[in-house]
Amino acid sequence: MGKLLYGPAIEVIFDDRVLAHLQLVIGLKLRRGESFFFSWRDEQSVGDGRSVIWLDPSIPLVFRYNGGRMPRINREWLEVMTQSSNSAQGLQLTEEVGALGRTTEE
């Protein structure tokens, strides 16, 4: 399990595979200087609700992985998340979709 660290006080735990996909989508938006919402469902251990943060290029962001290797990237899932990041609701973390095992290198 990896962590997304945002600003001085936000620390969210995600699976390394999820975190890798988030890094690519979020990195693309922030590289363009775009700010946007990012939302996800909380685990039952923290209330089983939903969290939303406003991502802005001026706020420090760290992706901390537990594992040493970059997970394989699912292009279809990446596309779904990229499309959601461009909506009024912003990036919404969804369950993985599409063919597992397809990579960006293929």
Legacy VTK file of the C-alpha trace (Angstrom):
# vtk DataFile Version 3.0
C-alpha trace
ASCII
DATASET POLYDATA
POINTS 106 float
0.000 0.000 0.000
1.310 3.391 -1.011
0.431 6.881 0.155
-0.630 10.103 -1.467
0.687 12.984 0.639
-0.856 16.368 -0.137
0.075 19.604 1.538
1.073 19.558 5.186
-1.812 17.482 6.565
-3.381 15.066 4.065
-2.198 11.462 3.878
-4.288 8.912 1.984
-3.442 5.227 1.582
-3.946 3.597 -1.827
-2.782 0.347 -3.373
0.459 0.884 -5.361
-1.356 -0.039 -8.590
-4.055 2.585 -7.975
-1.433 5.130 -6.940
0.532 4.616 -10.182
-2.554 5.367 -12.282
-3.397 8.387 -10.147
0.153 9.691 -10.526
-0.132 9.642 -14.314
-3.544 11.343 -14.453
-2.804 13.911 -11.743
0.666 14.603 -13.136
-0.770 15.350 -16.581
-3.251 17.872 -15.187
-0.775 19.593 -12.871
1.884 19.794 -15.603
-0.632 21.831 -17.594
-1.113 24.127 -14.599
-4.711 22.934 -14.116
-6.425 22.752 -10.727
-9.238 20.238 -10.188
-11.181 18.156 -7.674
-10.153 14.576 -6.844
-12.623 12.298 -5.041
-12.598 8.715 -3.771
-14.606 6.389 -1.548
-13.205 6.047 1.956
-12.465 2.682 3.500
-14.924 1.363 6.094
-12.244 1.807 8.755
-12.477 5.603 8.337
-16.245 5.870 7.980
-17.085 4.442 4.537
-17.870 7.902 3.187
-16.390 9.908 0.346
-13.513 12.384 0.374
-12.778 15.230 -2.038
-9.704 17.431 -2.267
-8.845 20.360 -4.524
-5.581 19.663 -6.323
-3.530 22.707 -7.262
-0.036 22.921 -8.785
1.131 25.207 -5.956
0.485 22.632 -3.200
3.170 19.994 -2.482
2.214 16.480 -3.602
4.098 13.222 -2.983
3.342 9.723 -4.255
5.033 7.274 -1.860
5.049 3.653 -3.038
5.472 0.631 -0.812
6.919 -1.518 -3.605
10.039 -0.845 -5.626
8.621 -1.538 -9.104
6.198 0.499 -11.179
2.968 -1.495 -11.635
1.753 -2.293 -15.145
-0.487 0.439 -16.494
-3.980 -0.307 -17.787
-4.582 2.152 -20.640
-8.364 1.788 -20.568
-8.572 2.602 -16.863
-6.164 5.491 -17.367
-8.410 6.882 -20.115
-11.548 6.603 -17.944
-9.838 8.478 -15.109
-8.397 11.091 -17.481
-11.862 11.764 -18.916
-13.332 12.137 -15.429
-10.548 14.565 -14.476
-11.758 16.884 -17.250
-15.367 16.912 -15.989
-16.976 19.441 -13.657
-16.869 16.839 -10.845
-13.144 16.315 -11.370
-11.110 13.123 -11.099
-13.139 10.325 -9.564
-11.330 7.172 -8.537
-13.266 4.204 -9.908
-12.787 0.467 -9.867
-10.347 -0.724 -12.507
-11.941 -1.255 -15.915
-10.753 -2.800 -19.145
-8.238 -5.461 -19.987
-5.786 -6.187 -17.205
-2.237 -6.597 -18.298
-2.311 -4.144 -21.221
0.504 -1.706 -20.747
1.438 1.719 -22.010
4.477 0.139 -23.650
2.388 -2.097 -25.926
LINES 1 107
106 0 1 2 3 4 5 6 7 8 9 10 11 12 13 14 15 16 17 18 19 20 21 22 23 24 25 26 27 28 29 30 31 32 33 34 35 36 37 38 39 40 41 42 43 44 45 46 47 48 49 50 51 52 53 54 55 56 57 58 59 60 61 62 63 64 65 66 67 68 69 70 71 72 73 74 75 76 77 78 79 80 81 82 83 84 85 86 87 88 89 90 91 92 93 94 95 96 97 98 99 100 101 102 103 104 105
